[in-house]
Amino acid sequence: MRKGAITTLAALVISLSACSAQAGGWQCATYAREIAPVELRGNAWTWWQQAAGRYDRGQTPKIGAVLVFKRTPAMPAGHVAVVRRVISPREVLVEQANWATRAGGRGKVTAGDRVIDISPKNDWTDVRVWYAPVNDFGRNNPSYGFIYAPDYDPKTGIQWNAEETPPGSPG
């Protein structure tokens, strides 16, 4: 079995157990802190500055990294999502909470949500998230970039930034 699949399976099991712990629904920041080895608090948009000097930050997606959305009139607290898979340099799959439509239930946890980088400089400062009700990507969302969680999370035993084994390779 591929190492990436094992990491994804372990993360899903942890995520499902975390979901049962918060029956009333999740805020994105609380959930991201629960599933990624980062110790940041407060509104999601503040995480970028809080991470300075504590965690590496950058513009390249990596498994386990936290994508930090800026605050906007539509998202006054900002938003955070945890990268679960890197599809390409400009597309990732994330796990997140509280992104669902109002009709779909705020506080809901979703996994495997597609996010694409639409920034002119390919630096993840403008992204769009898949929006199922319209079967297309939603609005533009300005973002800061990625906070890189430590490679190893002692809380879960997950090696976050482990390289995936290419299909057909032993391992």
C-alpha positions in Angstrom: 0.0 0.0 0.0 1.3 3.5 -0.8 2.6 5.5 2.1 0.4 8.4 1.1 -2.7 6.2 1.3 -1.7 5.1 4.8 -1.3 8.7 5.9 -4.6 9.6 4.4 -6.4 6.7 6.0 -4.8 7.5 9.4 -5.8 11.1 9.1 -9.4 10.1 8.2 -9.7 7.9 11.2 -8.4 10.7 13.5 -10.7 13.1 11.8 -13.8 10.9 12.3 -12.9 10.5 16.0 -12.5 14.2 16.3 -15.9 14.8 14.8 -17.7 12.9 17.5 -16.0 15.0 20.1 -17.7 18.2 18.8 -21.3 17.3 18.3 -22.4 20.9 18.0 -20.3 21.5 14.9 -16.8 22.8 14.3 -15.3 26.2 13.6 -12.5 25.9 11.0 -9.7 27.0 13.3 -10.7 24.7 16.1 -10.9 21.8 13.8 -7.6 22.5 12.0 -5.8 22.7 15.3 -7.4 19.4 16.2 -6.2 17.5 13.1 -2.8 19.3 12.4 0.1 19.6 14.7 -0.1 23.4 15.1 -0.8 25.3 18.3 -2.4 28.5 17.1 -5.5 30.2 18.4 -8.0 32.9 17.5 -9.6 33.9 14.3 -8.3 32.0 11.2 -6.9 35.1 9.5 -4.6 35.8 12.5 -2.9 32.5 12.1 -0.5 33.7 9.4 1.1 36.3 11.7 1.0 34.1 14.7 2.9 31.4 12.8 5.8 33.8 12.1 8.9 32.6 13.9 7.1 29.5 15.2 6.4 27.5 12.0 7.7 27.7 8.5 5.5 29.4 6.0 5.4 29.5 2.3 3.6 29.4 -1.0 4.0 25.7 -1.9 1.4 23.2 -0.9 2.5 20.2 1.2 0.5 17.4 2.9 -0.4 18.6 6.4 0.1 22.3 5.7 -2.6 24.7 6.8 -3.9 27.0 4.0 -4.7 30.4 5.6 -7.4 32.5 3.9 -7.5 36.2 4.5 -10.4 37.9 6.1 -12.9 39.5 3.7 -16.5 40.9 4.0 -17.7 37.4 3.1 -15.4 35.8 5.6 -14.7 38.3 8.4 -12.8 35.7 10.6 -10.9 34.3 7.6 -10.6 30.6 7.1 -8.1 27.7 7.4 -8.0 24.3 5.8 -5.6 21.4 6.1 -4.0 20.0 2.9 -4.6 16.3 2.6 -3.3 15.7 -0.9 -1.3 17.7 -3.5 -2.8 17.0 -6.9 -0.5 19.4 -8.8 1.4 22.6 -8.0 -1.9 24.5 -8.5 -4.5 22.0 -7.0 -4.9 20.4 -3.6 -7.5 18.5 -1.7 -8.2 19.8 1.8 -10.1 18.8 4.9 -11.9 21.6 6.6 -14.8 22.6 8.9 -17.5 25.2 8.6 -17.2 25.7 4.8 -20.6 24.1 4.0 -23.5 26.3 2.8 -26.0 27.5 5.4 -28.5 25.0 4.1 -25.9 22.3 4.3 -25.2 22.9 8.0 -22.6 25.3 9.3 -19.9 23.5 11.4 -19.9 20.5 9.1 -16.5 18.8 8.5 -15.7 18.0 4.9 -12.7 16.1 3.4 -11.4 15.9 -0.2 -12.5 19.4 -1.1 -10.7 20.7 -4.2 -8.9 24.0 -4.0 -7.2 25.6 -7.0 -4.6 28.4 -7.1 -5.8 31.1 -9.5 -3.2 33.7 -8.5 -1.3 35.3 -11.4 2.1 34.5 -9.9 1.2 30.9 -9.0 1.8 31.7 -5.3 -1.5 30.6 -3.8 -2.5 34.2 -2.8 -5.9 33.8 -4.6 -7.8 30.5 -4.5 -11.1 29.0 -5.4 -12.8 26.1 -3.6 -15.1 23.6 -5.2 -18.7 24.5 -4.6 -21.0 21.5 -5.2 -24.3 23.4 -5.4 -23.2 25.0 -8.7 -21.0 22.1 -9.8 -18.1 24.6 -10.2 -15.5 26.5 -8.2 -16.9 29.2 -6.0 -15.8 32.8 -5.5 -12.2 34.1 -5.5 -10.7 33.9 -1.9 -7.5 35.8 -1.1 -5.1 33.8 1.0 -1.7 34.3 2.7 -0.2 30.9 1.8 0.6 27.8 3.8 1.8 27.2 7.4 3.9 24.1 7.4 3.1 21.9 10.4 6.0 20.0 11.9 6.9 16.8 9.9 5.9 14.5 12.8 2.9 14.8 15.0 3.5 13.0 18.3 -0.2 13.4 19.2 -1.3 11.3 16.3 1.9 9.5 15.1 1.4 10.8 11.6 4.4 11.6 9.4 2.8 14.6 7.6 5.2 15.5 4.9 6.1 11.9 3.9 6.7 11.5 0.2 4.1 9.4 -1.6 5.2 6.3 -3.3 4.5 6.5 -7.1 2.0 4.0 -8.4 3.6 0.7 -9.4 6.6 1.3 -7.1 7.4 -1.2 -4.3 6.5 0.1 -0.9 
